[in-house]
Amino acid sequence: MAALAWVAAGLCLLPILAVVIAAATSGVETVSGLAQTVLPRYARATATMVLIVGLGTAIIGAGTAWLVTMTRFAGRRLLEITLALPLAFPAYVLAYAYTDFLDHPGWVQTTLRDLTGWGPRDYWFPEIRSLPGAAMMLVLVLYPYVYLLARAAFLQQSATAYIAARSLGKGPWAAFFRVSLPIARPAIAGGVLLAIMETIADFGTVSYFNVQTFATGIYQSWFSFADRGAAAQLALCLLVFALVLAALERGQRRSQRQHMAGRRFEVMEPPRLTGWRAGLAIAFCAAPVLLGFILPAGLLLTMGWDDLGLILTSRYWGFLENSLTLATVAGLITVAAAVLLSFNSRLHPTKRNKMAIGIAGLGYAVPGGVIAVGLIVPFAAFDNALDAWMRQTFDISTGLLLTGSIWLLVMAYMVRFMAAALSAYDAGLSTINPNIDAVARTLGRSPTTMLRGVHLPILRPSLLTALLIVFVDVMKELPATLIMRPFNFDTLAVQAHRLAADERLAEAAIPSLVIGAVGLLPVVILCLSLGRGDKTERDFVPEPQTE
């Protein structure tokens, strides 16, 4: 098991090493020029995006998770499912929809001018193609990371600590902020970190809104300047930034330990919110659903209504089949590798094994295109060397065995989204008391049997969360797919990008809608599963002040 865990970590490290080598062996002329001109702008824009997205996803994700899990109000059951729906949409799709809706020739401003008689210069309207606009698009699609992980953590909490705080005179909200929220903080921090990693690596949204970040700088150096060394050096800046964030987050919770207390005997009736409190709870939970899913889906449906029949064509069925195949295979392989890495580190908590987990999670900070090239370079060299040896020895041409194959593309997905699977799985693993492992081992359970018979059943919500996140992320992934996909193997994301790049937004709305529709099913399944855990496994609910 340890060997397999290190193989997974090594595969994740391979493209990053290739990028590091490319950065170290390249000249610094382009980067020096960028440092004197646009590099400070890249740093400021990236830092601002990180701050807005981090705060926005933490507030929306943790707040909505608490309300739908720990209180009762009208529409809660529906909202606990629909709150995860924006995860099915990529941020660049929301950017297309809201630009068509809010831009100067869009419906909102056109209606405003028709009603008031104003001219284009007679009024001020927020610019959607801006840094705050790009950050808002990312918040709307990334807050479900925090919501799903925080909700799973709230469902798995024990009542013991909360009841102790209440018995010591703490009020409901004080007990929540002093006990329940700190216990769920690893899951919340993990979700926020995932959102931040996705933000600093995002290219589609910021490029469409003309926001200059490190990600756009990497692609400009790569494709506009044809300087891959400079692109690799900028990618290293992103990587260092991500490592600093991860180190700060881990250092903050290094001394904290919390475990599930086992079966609880005290039952606390969840409070029912009424009146204006219920109205505020409904509004707070419904707003991100409306802005992050219902409104964009309606706009895309309106844009693509005339071309809706394209969904039934064999061509689009081929795009759907390719997307589902890649997402399913990549999701299963990535989650399996994450389980191996985390379980091996739990069995043998050495610095070496913890380092393996850190290495495996590095890829989330690197843009997908950079990971793709980092894999293509060494594997293309291997294929060429093998082909030359086979020609010389056996007069047989093997061609490109790995380069341009589906399996190499799946490896890129695993590298890119391993951190997502690790964060989701580790959030649940941290709640299992180590004494459970000790009891299982004294009863003769082998590590493999303990994993299969003890850990995996307990961590079913976390496993489903990890699988869902990877599945939907692969459905939406664009840069690595564009570079590494086999010949004539297009996905829905590739088709949407191709049409949007040609300003054919009405046609691009069709594959974008299909991506969202495919993502709905796993989201609903996951939320229904967590809802069953809400009924059968949780014996308490803290009672917020309702007076």
Salt bridges, closest charged atoms under 4 A:
GLU80 OE1 - ARG76 NH1 3.30
GLU80 OE2 - ARG77 NH1 2.76
GLU80 OE1 - ARG151 NH2 2.67
ASP103 OD2 - ARG129 NE 3.44
GLU198 OE1 - ARG416 NH2 3.73
GLU249 OE2 - ARG253 NE 2.48
ASP387 OD2 - ARG391 NE 2.91
ASP437 OD2 - ARG346 NE 2.58
ASP437 OD1 - HIS455 NE2 2.76
ASP473 OD1 - LYS476 NZ 3.91
ASP490 OD1 - ARG485 NE 2.66
ASP490 OD2 - ARG498 NH2 3.16
ASP502 OD2 - ARG504 NH1 4.00
GLU507 OE1 - ARG504 NH2 2.66
ASP534 OD2 - ARG72 NH2 3.80
ASP534 OD2 - ARG76 NH1 3.61
ASP534 OD1 - ARG538 NH2 1.66
ASP539 OD2 - ARG263 NH1 3.71
ASP539 OD2 - ARG264 NE 3.89
GLU543 OE2 - ARG166 NH2 3.83
